Amino acid sequence: MKAKCAKIVNMETKKIKLAIFDIDDTLIKRGKVKIETTAVQAINDLKAKGIEVMIATGRAFYFIHDDIHETINPDYYVTINGACVYDHNKDVIFNVPMVRSEVNAIIDYCNHHDIGLAMKMQQDMRVYRNLEIFQTVYMQGSEKQDILVDYSDAKSIEEGDEVPMGLFLMGDESLIEASKALCPDGHYAKAYADAYDIYSNRAGKIAGIKIVLDRLGLTWDEVIAFGDAANDLTMLEMAAIGVAMGNAPEHVKEAADYVTTDILDNGIYNAIHTLF
């Protein structure tokens, strides 16, 4: 689907009741901790029109920047790529853990091939392999260094233990790709070079968003979505209006209805105030 002109998209904004935003490189530039001031203003303008606001991210809830809670105060949070959904009161309304036996197979594989491995639990992120890499690369620029918990002595998840809702692997891409055979329930999403998010095929941003749509009695025809990456593609396509950031790769822009300017060039503000 090629980008529509602003005039056509503008005609569809009157029915919008829910605005969905990715975080990294959509609301906040990777490595920074605050939303652009103009984006805060524009999102709060949407809220003043009665439009509810949702975050849809690969991040776990505890890894969401404090600035997001403090400045735009979202109504819903779809986290860990749809594996865990929170309401405005920050109560969990939906979650999908991974398959324990498959996670244990990934632990063994990562230990054997020296692949960095962390697990996204409900309250913390547990690092089973290569803690230092996660401290220096994954947590770069984060104000939440205490999120990481060293689990390097743990060799498996036992019966009755909490099962993660997502994994994060860092290492040789070919080796990570090869691990897919051990995790048939796992959906692999490339986060950046040599790094992958893995979550259950029963989850996904679309599944998490659908939980909220059903709760609110809304359809995709009443949604506008903003994103920049491959894991945003489907929600951009499903939404009545899909907005790609100017810093998004070309295949994401091609899937959107409207392409705005870069995140650091008032992308969110420009899109909202052009379309609304």
C-alpha positions in Angstrom: 0.0 0.0 0.0 1.5 3.2 -1.1 1.3 6.4 0.9 -1.9 8.4 0.4 -1.9 12.1 0.1 -2.5 14.1 3.3 -5.9 15.4 2.0 -7.3 11.9 1.6 -6.0 10.7 5.0 -7.3 13.9 6.6 -10.9 12.9 5.6 -10.6 9.7 7.7 -9.4 11.4 10.9 -12.9 12.3 12.1 -13.6 8.7 13.1 -10.4 8.1 14.9 -10.8 7.2 18.6 -7.5 5.5 19.4 -3.9 6.6 18.6 -1.1 4.0 18.9 2.6 4.8 19.2 5.7 2.8 19.0 8.5 4.1 21.3 12.0 3.7 19.9 12.7 6.0 17.0 9.1 6.9 16.9 8.4 8.7 20.2 12.0 8.7 21.6 15.2 8.6 19.6 17.1 5.5 20.5 19.7 6.4 23.2 17.6 9.3 24.5 15.2 9.3 27.5 12.7 12.0 26.7 10.0 12.6 24.1 10.4 15.6 21.8 8.5 18.5 23.3 6.5 19.1 20.2 5.4 15.4 20.2 4.1 15.7 23.8 2.1 18.8 22.8 0.6 17.1 19.7 -0.3 13.9 21.6 -2.0 15.9 24.4 -3.9 17.8 21.7 -5.2 14.4 20.5 -6.2 13.5 24.1 -8.1 16.8 24.4 -10.2 15.7 21.4 -11.2 12.6 23.3 -8.8 10.2 21.5 -7.3 7.5 23.7 -3.6 6.9 23.5 -1.8 3.5 23.5 1.9 2.6 23.6 2.8 -0.5 21.5 6.4 -1.5 22.0 8.8 -4.4 22.2 10.0 -3.1 25.6 8.8 -4.6 28.8 6.7 -2.3 30.9 9.4 -1.5 33.4 11.7 -0.5 30.6 9.4 2.2 29.3 10.9 5.6 29.8 9.6 7.6 32.8 9.0 10.5 30.6 6.2 8.7 28.7 4.3 8.1 31.9 4.8 11.6 33.1 4.1 13.6 29.9 1.5 11.7 27.9 0.1 9.3 30.5 -1.1 6.6 28.1 -4.4 4.8 28.5 -3.0 1.4 27.5 0.3 -0.2 27.1 1.0 -3.2 24.7 4.4 -4.4 25.8 6.9 -7.1 24.9 5.5 -7.0 21.3 2.0 -7.9 22.5 2.9 -10.5 25.1 1.8 -8.4 28.0 -0.9 -5.7 28.0 -1.6 -3.1 30.7 -4.5 -0.8 31.3 -4.4 2.8 32.5 -4.1 1.7 36.1 -1.0 -0.4 35.1 -2.8 -3.7 35.8 -2.1 -6.6 33.5 -5.2 -7.5 31.4 -3.5 -10.0 29.0 -0.2 -11.9 28.9 1.2 -14.8 26.9 4.3 -16.6 28.3 6.6 -18.6 26.0 6.9 -22.4 26.1 9.1 -23.5 29.0 10.8 -26.4 27.2 11.7 -24.2 24.2 13.1 -21.5 26.5 15.3 -24.1 28.2 16.5 -25.3 24.8 17.5 -21.7 23.9 19.3 -21.4 27.2 21.4 -24.5 26.4 22.0 -23.2 22.8 23.1 -19.7 23.9 25.5 -21.1 26.5 27.0 -23.5 23.9 27.4 -20.7 21.2 28.2 -17.8 23.5 25.1 -15.8 22.5 23.9 -13.1 24.9 20.5 -14.0 26.4 18.1 -12.1 28.5 14.5 -12.9 29.5 11.7 -10.4 29.8 9.8 -11.3 33.0 6.9 -9.4 34.4 9.0 -7.5 37.0 12.5 -7.6 35.7 14.9 -8.6 32.9 17.0 -11.6 33.8 20.3 -12.0 32.0 21.4 -15.7 31.6 24.4 -15.0 29.3 26.8 -12.1 28.7 25.6 -9.7 31.3 28.3 -7.1 30.3 27.0 -6.8 26.7 23.5 -6.1 28.0 24.9 -3.5 30.5 26.9 -1.7 27.8 24.9 -2.1 24.6 21.2 -2.9 25.4 21.1 -0.4 28.3 22.9 2.3 26.5 21.4 5.7 27.5 18.9 4.1 29.8 18.1 5.6 33.2 17.0 2.1 34.4 20.2 0.2 34.9 18.7 -1.7 37.8 16.3 -3.5 35.5 18.9 -6.1 34.7 19.3 -9.0 37.1 22.2 -11.4 36.8 21.0 -15.0 36.3 24.2 -16.4 34.8 24.3 -19.2 37.4 20.8 -20.5 36.3 20.9 -23.2 33.7 17.1 -23.7 33.2 13.6 -22.7 34.1 12.2 -25.4 36.4 8.6 -26.5 36.7 6.7 -23.9 38.7 9.1 -21.1 37.9 7.9 -18.0 36.1 8.2 -18.4 32.3 9.4 -15.3 30.3 7.1 -13.5 27.9 10.0 -12.6 25.7 13.7 -13.2 25.1 16.4 -11.0 23.7 19.4 -12.5 22.0 22.6 -10.7 21.1 25.4 -12.3 19.0 26.2 -13.8 15.6 23.1 -13.4 13.4 23.5 -16.7 11.6 23.7 -18.6 14.9 20.6 -16.8 16.2 18.7 -17.6 13.0 19.7 -21.2 13.4 18.1 -21.4 16.9 14.7 -21.0 15.3 14.5 -24.8 15.0 14.5 -25.0 18.8 11.7 -22.6 19.3 8.8 -23.3 16.9 6.4 -21.2 19.1 8.8 -18.2 18.9 8.5 -15.3 16.6 11.9 -13.7 15.8 12.0 -10.0 15.2 15.3 -8.3 14.4 15.8 -5.4 16.8 19.1 -4.1 15.3 22.3 -5.6 14.0 23.2 -8.9 15.8 20.1 -8.5 18.1 16.7 -10.2 18.1 13.5 -10.0 20.1 11.7 -13.4 20.5 8.2 -13.7 21.7 5.4 -16.3 21.3 3.6 -16.6 18.0 0.5 -16.4 20.1 1.4 -12.8 20.9 2.4 -10.0 18.6 1.5 -6.3 18.7 -1.7 -7.0 16.7 -2.9 -9.6 19.3 -2.3 -7.2 22.1 -3.9 -4.3 20.4 -7.0 -6.4 19.5 -7.5 -7.1 23.3 -7.8 -3.4 23.8 -10.0 -2.8 20.8 -12.4 -5.4 22.0 -12.4 -3.9 25.5 -13.2 -0.5 24.1 -15.7 -1.7 21.5 -13.6 -0.3 18.7 -12.4 -1.5 15.3 -9.3 -0.9 13.3 -11.2 1.6 11.2 -11.1 3.9 14.3 -7.3 3.6 14.8 -4.3 5.7 13.8 -0.9 4.1 14.3 2.6 5.6 14.3 5.8 3.5 13.8 9.2 3.2 12.2 10.3 -0.5 12.2 9.5 -4.0 10.8 7.5 -4.9 14.0 5.2 -2.0 13.3 4.4 -3.0 9.8 1.2 -4.9 10.5 -0.3 -2.3 12.8 0.4 0.4 10.2 -1.4 -1.7 7.6 -4.3 -2.7 9.8 -5.0 0.9 11.1 -7.3 3.2 9.2 -4.3 5.5 9.1 -0.8 4.2 9.3 1.9 6.8 9.8 5.5 6.0 9.1 8.3 8.2 10.5 10.6 9.9 8.1 13.5 7.9 9.6 11.8 4.6 8.8 13.2 2.2 6.2 11.6 2.3 2.8 9.6 -0.9 3.1 7.9 0.6 6.2 7.2 3.8 4.5 5.6 1.9 1.5 3.3 0.1 3.9 2.0 3.4 5.5 -0.8 5.7 4.4 1.2 8.8 5.4 4.9 9.5 5.8 5.9 12.2 8.2 9.2 13.9 8.9 12.1 12.4 11.0 11.6 11.9 14.7 14.1 14.8 15.4 12.4 17.0 12.8 9.1 17.2 14.7 7.7 14.0 13.0 4.9 13.3 15.4 3.8 16.9 15.7 3.9 17.5 11.9 1.8 14.3 11.2 -0.8 15.1 13.9 -1.2 18.7 13.0 -1.3 18.0 9.3 -3.9 15.2 9.6 -6.0 16.6 12.4 
